[in-house]
Amino acid sequence: MNETLLMTGLAYYIVGLAFQVVLRSGVFSLAAAGFWGIGAYTCALTAEAVGWPVAVLLALALSGVLSFGLAVVLGRLRGLYLGMATIAFDLLIVSLAFSWDAVTGGALGLYGIPRDATVWTVGGLAVLATAAVAMVQSRAGGRFVDALRTDEPLARSLGVETGRLRVSMSVLSALLGALAGALTPLIFGVLGPEESGFPLVVLGLTIVVIGGSGSWVGALVGALVVTALPELLRFVDEWRDVVYGALVVVMVLFAPSGVVGTARRWWPAIRRRAVAAPGEAT
């Protein structure tokens, strides 16, 4: 497999994690796309001067501080109102990227960024991101997250600090989005303002919808599909986007819980049938 394609898939996977953690917790924040842009530009502007590891850390530190402030400011918003507010934040970042020519290069973007990313570094950071999400969504932490999504007042009455948990999920999502953004210019060597914003929101939601929002496994499956499917559809040429969109619609209609959720629902019946088959044969 082409190394660039593999690294792109891993970056998509981290984007999927950024959206999966907030959707599972019921915090309808889409700000990860905006923090993708913050992480990408921070890393692109500093990688040559300080080296890519420090540049990535700077991107995460800046995004962590800004995401905490944003989560506190938007703390009273819920559902669609929170989603709209965070999309407005994403569009604000895109607007700044287009208009702040002296820093971001404007519509032309940035070029000549050191392509320091390797499969091993991107893969290692993806593993660390997975470990962080898995730890948060472990048995104890996962129950708190599920309680927050299912019934926030009830979770609060049971002693769950829902306000702090909502902020934590928002910050974790932002950090994951910033990590994916920081890796992207290190993979391709260029960065443009059109890469973030609403298209990235669609990408992240598509990954979660295809794979499922129940765990990080869904984000992994969704990222594999989103990365591989356009390549597999090259033979249809200009109809590729149409076919890809139609397949996503079919997936949403017939497997709304995603590939992983559907597999978990069907697996007990398949297992029972497999166990019963030898007895029926005799």
C-alpha atoms as one frame of an Amber mdcrd trajectory, in Angstrom:
protein
   0.000   0.000   0.000   1.195   3.522  -0.801   2.709   5.093   2.330   1.008
   8.447   1.767  -2.371   6.733   1.442  -1.735   4.765   4.621  -0.744   7.902
   6.553  -3.805   9.691   5.170  -5.992   6.855   6.433  -4.404   7.085   9.878
  -4.980  10.859   9.950  -8.622  10.260   8.937  -8.884   7.742  11.753  -7.788
  10.358  14.297 -10.346  12.774  12.813 -12.961  10.056  13.258 -11.938   9.625
  16.890 -12.358  13.369  17.425 -15.984  13.186  16.344 -16.690   9.787  17.890
 -15.834  10.822  21.457 -18.274  13.731  21.499 -21.077  11.946  19.640 -20.938
   8.977  21.995 -21.090  11.299  24.998 -24.034  13.239  23.577 -22.033  16.478
  23.348 -22.929  17.667  19.848 -19.728  19.626  19.358 -18.312  19.874  15.830
 -15.428  22.149  16.811 -12.830  19.466  16.030 -12.748  20.720  12.432 -11.760
  24.201  13.583  -9.068  22.842  15.877  -7.831  20.729  12.967  -7.088  24.019
  11.232  -5.437  25.520  14.313  -3.268  22.440  14.749  -2.385  22.280  11.061
  -1.293  25.919  10.756   0.550  25.914  14.073   2.552  22.866  13.053   3.134
  24.077   9.492   4.445  27.456  10.675   6.773  26.097  13.357   7.921  22.676
  12.123  10.999  23.931  10.266  12.153  26.159  13.128  11.655  23.851  16.111
  11.301  20.384  14.600   8.119  18.398  14.061   7.801  16.859  17.574   7.881
  20.271  19.270   5.608  21.705  16.579   3.007  19.017  17.241   3.231  19.655
  20.982   2.777  23.397  20.407  -0.288  22.680  18.265  -1.774  20.494  20.996
  -0.984  22.996  23.761  -2.567  25.924  21.903  -5.613  23.870  20.943  -5.995
  22.590  24.508  -6.097  26.099  25.958  -8.444  27.455  23.288 -10.763  24.431
  23.442 -11.108  24.715  27.209 -12.105  28.364  26.871 -14.554  27.550  24.074
 -16.104  24.691  26.062 -16.624  26.961  29.068 -18.148  29.750  26.967 -20.518
  27.356  25.179 -21.179  25.268  28.282 -24.886  26.134  28.497 -25.669  25.177
  24.910 -27.079  21.764  24.066 -27.945  19.766  20.966 -28.497  21.635  17.726
 -27.607  25.004  19.284 -24.195  23.702  20.324 -23.691  22.143  16.898 -24.486
  25.410  15.127 -22.243  27.414  17.456 -19.288  25.068  16.896 -19.809  25.075
  13.111 -19.700  28.888  13.298 -16.373  28.517  15.130 -15.108  26.220  12.360
 -16.112  28.722   9.676 -14.428  31.516  11.634 -11.140  29.593  11.569 -11.496
  29.039   7.812 -12.232  32.746   7.306  -9.118  33.702   9.280  -7.054  31.264
   7.219  -8.280  32.874   3.995  -7.875  36.489   5.113  -4.703  36.434   7.269
  -2.328  36.405   4.314   0.772  37.379   6.277   0.557  34.279   8.472  -1.459
  31.650   6.628  -0.639  32.533   3.030  -4.264  33.348   2.335  -6.059  31.441
  -0.396  -2.752  30.146  -1.781  -1.887  28.464   1.511   1.542  27.349   2.701
   4.129  25.430   0.695   7.508  23.870   1.345   6.503  22.432   4.713   8.967
  19.716   5.823   7.452  16.316   5.030   8.770  14.734   8.215   5.860  12.371
   8.826   6.480   8.653   8.451   4.179   5.682   8.724   5.766   4.799  12.053
   5.357   8.256  13.606   1.786   8.720  12.383   0.921   5.151  13.376   2.474
   5.613  16.822   0.508   8.793  17.441  -2.663   7.055  16.237  -2.021   4.292
  18.787  -1.593   6.884  21.553  -4.839   8.565  20.486  -6.594   5.195  20.541
  -5.261   4.466  24.031  -6.537   7.820  25.308 -10.014   7.257  23.854 -10.153
   3.637  25.031  -9.191   4.700  28.558 -11.937   7.330  28.636 -14.458   4.843
  27.247 -13.407   1.953  29.479 -15.998   0.216  31.619 -16.120   2.801  34.407
 -15.549   5.871  32.271 -17.769   4.530  29.517 -20.724   4.251  31.892 -20.368
   7.911  32.809 -20.134   8.869  29.135 -23.183   6.788  28.233 -25.129   8.223
  31.165 -24.304  11.749  29.993 -25.619  10.939  26.519 -28.741   9.079  27.639
 -30.057  11.329  30.421 -27.940  14.215  31.677 -30.269  15.231  34.576 -30.378
  11.621  35.788 -26.592  11.331  35.525 -26.252  14.529  37.554 -28.598  13.175
  40.225 -26.409  10.055  40.481 -23.361  12.156  41.279 -21.782  12.406  37.829
 -20.133  15.810  37.371 -21.737  16.346  33.988 -20.382  19.871  33.484 -16.796
  18.772  33.953 -17.376  15.682  31.820 -18.810  17.743  28.957 -15.793  20.058
  29.038 -13.429  17.078  29.156 -15.045  15.454  26.125 -14.939  18.721  24.195
 -11.251  19.269  24.996 -10.358  15.672  24.113 -12.172  16.005  20.793 -10.336
  19.267  20.065  -6.948  17.725  20.910  -7.603  14.794  18.592  -8.690  17.149
  15.823  -5.572  19.281  16.356  -3.360  16.181  16.267  -4.829  15.095  12.933
  -4.408  18.636  11.637  -0.805  18.872  12.805   0.079  15.630  11.023  -1.526
  16.566   7.705   0.988  19.221   6.505   3.815  16.937   7.642   2.387  14.264
   5.322   1.749  16.378   2.213   4.117  19.346   2.596   1.372  21.845   1.709
  -1.625  23.331   3.496  -4.593  25.301   2.207  -7.515  26.943   4.036 -10.104
  24.949   2.110  -8.994  21.703   3.745 -10.729  22.406   7.066 -14.153  23.740
   7.914 -17.401  22.183   6.727 -15.833  19.547   4.406 -13.924  18.201   7.392
 -17.124  18.103   9.461 -18.725  16.020   6.711 -15.673  13.739   6.610 -15.663
  13.191  10.383 -19.398  12.518  10.561 -19.199  10.169   7.567 -16.469   8.138
   9.255 -18.536   7.799  12.425 -21.773   7.027  10.567 -20.136   4.299   8.464
 -18.152   2.707  11.286 -20.395   3.398  14.266 -20.119   5.672  17.280 -20.041
   2.985  19.969 -16.253   2.747  20.298 -12.947   3.630  18.669 -13.291   0.485
  16.532 -16.078   2.198  14.604 -13.825   5.157  13.821 -11.147   2.760  12.587
 -13.537   0.884  10.297 -15.049   4.124   9.016 -11.618   5.591   8.268 -10.600
   2.450   6.357 -13.754   2.647   4.236 -13.462   6.391   3.596  -9.804   6.024
   2.615 -10.061   2.902   0.467 -13.446   3.349  -1.218 -12.555   6.378  -3.407
  -9.474   4.490  -4.611 -11.518   1.395  -5.399 -14.009   3.525  -7.339 -11.446
   5.067  -9.670 -12.744   2.919 -12.532 -16.001   4.922 -12.642 -14.044   8.154
 -13.324 -16.244  11.240 -13.023 -19.074   9.227 -11.432 -16.903   8.310  -8.463
 -18.325  10.946  -6.095 -21.890  10.045  -7.090 -21.351   6.339  -6.447 -19.520
   7.070  -3.198 -22.351   9.308  -1.975 -24.965   6.721  -2.942 -23.123   4.004
  -1.008 -22.990   6.227   2.078 -26.749   6.888   1.812 -27.425   3.142   1.524
 -25.242   2.576   4.578 -27.180   5.146   6.600 -30.539   3.685   5.559 -29.823
   0.001   6.109 -27.137   0.065   8.815 -27.796   3.200  10.904 -25.644   1.897
  13.759 -22.646   1.551  11.449 -20.642  -1.469  10.392 -19.520  -2.280  13.939
 -22.959  -1.806  15.487 -24.598  -3.936  12.791 -21.980  -6.674  13.206 -22.546
  -6.734  16.978 -26.292  -7.023  16.463 -26.020  -9.844  13.934 -23.164 -11.751
  15.551 -25.232 -13.641  18.209 -27.644 -14.950  15.531 -24.772 -15.956  13.253
 -23.032 -17.705  16.126 -26.183 -19.593  17.127 -26.707 -20.690  13.549 -23.085
 -21.833  13.261 -23.376 -23.850  16.479 -26.696 -25.389  15.430 -25.525 -26.287
  11.912 -23.519 -29.441  12.880 -26.470 -30.778  14.877 -28.853 -30.199  11.976
 -26.479 -31.980   9.619 -26.536 -35.114  11.777
